[in-house]
């Protein structure tokens, strides 16, 4: 391991002010307590073949062995074997597994946060079938409890939990949303007492891609859907998920769940945001403690269902030669593979798939909160080169995606590399090509 | 009691007992941990999910086309020596007779000369695997005592078996005793080691496949 020696002190968060020994004890305690049978099975099964490295774009780009996915949970494997495994007393008695040191855990901050998008590609390559990404998510929980979440993620999560907004803004998001409606000439359904569909937006869209917010409103208007945004739960992202703060993740999810229940929604519509989909579709019910009383749909799934039901009519879009970036959280970890392609087919998109697409797609490099971690930028750019090359290799003039964080990451790379492409939102493409029942646009 | 009698008598009995109890304890030890119910709404029906899990047991045996260029050679090497081991353990007539004495069932074996060739090839692959573990930076970093000792003890079983078959290195009875003692040691070491993957690999693949299928994702 060769993490910078000042890493521990470089990103001090309030929780990090605790003594290092306390941090480690807290982290290990949390991890060991969280280890259920499934995670224990995963930790027990590893044969140290190192094949997971070959699925990870951080390793592929750098060939640095420390980026091997299973290595990212090494201290936690050590803690599990020492504290909770079937032979724990044996390991402890003979000192075969040492206690995890504060220095060791500090070094792992770089591996668990800066150099892991939690994209899950490693979980598809493991010949044993270990879901390494699930272990990394659990390790992040423990790191958070040890006060070792990177400052950027910690602070955004804290603010979002407190106020509903991960970052301060000149105007509250509610006002910004209404302003977007006025600017794009579309009604923003807000704070309706009852609605079938509850909407929310990525803060990235409010701040960077207001046209995507307008597109969502326009499409819902076109479908004459009973829907509403709720002032108390506008933001789709969940920085608690990124930072590893499980209780905070729950609190942030609860904000949306409670508002969806309050307006009697049958569907909580997740906008173009990959990790919000994971947090709400697959993890929120567990944190809520019971099944959600509504369905959770990603906007591309929802629109594909509307398309199949004949309620959504689309014109053919002239996008030229086009490729599509599959957001990991939606496709590999979420199973939303067909819906975007059904929409693109209906739009007549001349789709040229990436070499690695669908469930095998490479992450944009920004997922898992990496795009928010400033010090991770040089490594992220290095890792992204492979992805940008894949996109260029398709010969596509345009490329689409259905996650605003991916979009933001690509746009950032565009500025960094002087790249000639900018991703387009699939939702916006749909909104721009709506057709009425009689075929008029 | 001579060395051979000890090896295939009390030593073997103790080794089998440690093996059985150790394996059961290692599995029960984590199986008794909490199993959290997934409360999210599944995308696929239970039967389809289970079917996909079973399917993944087979499909994960070989890399997906997207990965094959990077992992195909390493996996082929791994599977080759496993196949060699299976052939030597299960298709060598003296082994079949020994297993019949334990379980009461038998099956046809391969000619001894062919088994010897397979064993030599397997030992060569073992050396290649060790070379790879030492020279590959990722594997070297991940490796610990368990990896090297598990390799050593398996190699020891192969070497002593070859020596006994070829009558090289001493009287046959002593060579056979050493071979059986190495098997005893392997059985004792097994439940404490990564060799447990023999029991984990298929359930692990099935669980991963089923959980991904539950979400409608590829596995």
Interface residues (C-beta under 8 A of the other chain):
Chain A: X35 X36 X37 X38 X40 X41 X42 X44 X45 X46 X47 X48 X49 X50 X51 X53 X54 X55 X59 X60 X63 X65 X66 X68 X70 X71 X84 X85 X86 X87 X90 X123 X124 X125 X126 X127 X128 X129 X130 X131 X281 X282 X283 X284 X285 X286 X288 X289 X290 X291 X292 X295 X296 X331 X332 X333 X334 X335 X336 X337 X356 X358 X359 X360
Chain B: X25 X26 X28 X29 X30 X31 X32 X33 X34 X35 X36 X38 X39 X40 X41 X43 X56 X60 X61 X63 X64 X66 X67 X70 X71 X74 X75 X78 X136 X137 X138 X139 X140 X141 X142 X143 X144 X146 X147 X192 X194 X196 X197 X200 X201 X203 X204 X205 X206 X207 X208 X209 X211 X212 X215 X216 X217 X218 X219
